[in-house]
Structure formats: C-alpha cells, structure tokens
Amino acid sequence: MTFKIRTIEEKDIMETYEVIRNAFWDVYTPGCDEHYMVQQIRKVPGYIPELELVALDKDKIVGHVIFVKTVILTDQGKELEVISLGPIGVLPDYQRLGIGGQLIKTAIKRA
C-alpha cells in the first residue's frame, strides 16, 4: 500500500503532535514524551525542515518523521557530522503497512 509522502506544512503541526502521541502512548512508559521531543527538535539549529515528512491517507496524517543534524565525537576526538532520525511515529491502525519505511526512504533520497 502506498501513501502520499510530503514535507510538513505549518497547518500540520498540531495534527503531527496527535499522531506522535497516539503512536507512542503507553508503549515504553506510561504516557509519552516523543511529541515534546519533536517540539524541541524544531527549535535547534540542526533541525532540517526539508526532512520533516508526513504520510497521508487522503487528507489525514497517519505518519511523521523528523531529522536533525548532530555531531558524533569519536574516541580520537574527531567530530563527525551526521543526520539523526527520529522520532518516527505512525498511528496504531496504520502500523505494519510500510509507512515508516516509506517515510525513511523518501527522506534518504532527499538527504
């Protein structure tokens, strides 16, 4: 099954928080913090707006992924710039349909 993947738009912000909350609610701990993490990622200099993507079933957002530039410090003290993924969330009723994979593949092509 193929879903439409596109870059997030301003009008999508609140709906993406709902998708993320529903995707992670009570999965690893009671409640979830992932929606707050996305909110904070959007504020850092390494945030990559072009790689924040949503998956749509018609006009409904059913999946979301965000990427951020970050640095890995090696044991030798060298800094390696990388792009980190996540969180990635898909509504529970849409999980295991390949949406997460589609989001990641689209982002990798764009990166």
RAVENUR-V419524 format. One record per pair of residues at least 24 apart in sequence whose C-alpha atoms are under 10 Angstrom apart, sorted by sequence separation. I is the first residue (numbers start at 1). J is the second residue. D is the distance in whole Angstrom. If there is no record, write none. Layout:
# RAVENUR-V419524
i->(I I)
j->(J J)
d->(D D)
This chain:
# RAVENUR-V419524
i->(42 44 45 46 64 65 41 42 44 45 46 63 64 65 13 41 42 63 64 38 41 62 63 64 38 41 62 63 83 38 61 62 63 61 62 62 63 62 63 52 62 51 52 54 19 48 53 54 55 64 65 47 52 54 63 64 16 46 47 57 62 63 66 67 16 46 62 65 66 23 63 64 65 9 23 63 64 67 8 23 66 7 8 12 19 20 65 7 8 9 18 19 20 56 6 7 8 9 18 19 20 55 67 6 7 8 9 15 16 19 20 41 54 55 6 7 8 15 16 41 54 6 7 8 15 16 17 55 5 6 7 12 16 38 55 5 6 12 15 16 37 38 54 4 5 6 37 38 53 3 4 5 52 53 3 4 5 34 35 51 2 3 4 8 34 51 53 2 3 4 34 35 53 2 3 4 34 51 52 5 8 51 4 7 8 50 51 3 5 6 7 8 51 3 5 51 3 50 51 50 24 48 24 23 24 23 24 20 22 23 24 25 20 21 22 23 24 19 20 21 22 23 19 20 21 22 23 19 20 22 23 17 19 23 16 18 19 16 3 5 2 3 4 1 2 3 1 2 5 6 1 4 5 3 4 2 3 6 7 5 6 5)
j->(66 68 69 70 88 89 66 67 69 70 71 88 89 90 39 67 68 89 90 65 68 89 90 91 66 69 90 91 111 67 90 91 92 91 92 93 94 94 95 85 95 85 86 88 54 83 88 89 90 99 100 83 88 90 99 100 53 83 84 94 99 100 103 104 54 84 100 103 104 62 102 103 104 49 63 103 104 107 49 64 107 49 50 54 61 62 107 50 51 52 61 62 63 99 50 51 52 53 62 63 64 99 111 51 52 53 54 60 61 64 65 86 99 100 52 53 54 61 62 87 100 53 54 55 62 63 64 102 53 54 55 60 64 86 103 54 55 61 64 65 86 87 103 54 55 56 87 88 103 54 55 56 103 104 55 56 57 86 87 103 55 56 57 61 87 104 106 56 57 58 88 89 107 57 58 59 89 106 107 61 64 107 61 64 65 107 108 61 63 64 65 66 109 62 64 110 63 110 111 111 87 111 88 88 89 89 90 87 89 90 91 92 88 89 90 91 92 88 89 90 91 92 89 90 91 92 93 90 91 93 94 89 91 95 89 91 92 90 97 99 97 98 99 97 98 99 98 99 102 103 99 102 103 102 103 102 103 106 107 106 107 107)
d->(9 8 8 6 6 7 8 9 9 10 10 8 5 9 9 8 9 6 7 9 7 8 4 9 7 10 6 6 9 9 9 5 10 9 9 9 8 7 9 10 9 9 10 10 10 9 10 10 9 9 8 10 10 10 7 8 10 9 10 9 8 7 9 10 8 10 10 7 9 9 10 7 8 9 9 8 10 9 8 10 9 8 8 9 7 9 9 6 9 9 9 7 8 9 9 7 6 9 10 7 7 7 10 9 6 5 9 9 7 7 9 10 10 9 9 4 6 7 8 10 10 6 6 9 9 8 9 8 7 6 9 10 7 8 7 6 7 8 10 9 9 7 7 8 5 8 8 10 7 10 6 6 9 9 6 5 9 9 9 9 9 6 7 10 7 9 9 10 6 8 9 10 8 9 8 9 9 9 8 10 9 6 10 10 9 9 9 10 9 10 10 9 10 9 9 7 10 8 7 9 10 10 10 9 7 5 9 8 8 5 9 10 8 8 8 5 9 10 5 10 6 6 7 7 9 7 9 7 7 10 10 10 6 9 9 9 9 10 10 9 9 9 10 7 8 7 8 8 8 9 9 9 7 8 10 8 9 9 9 8 10 10)
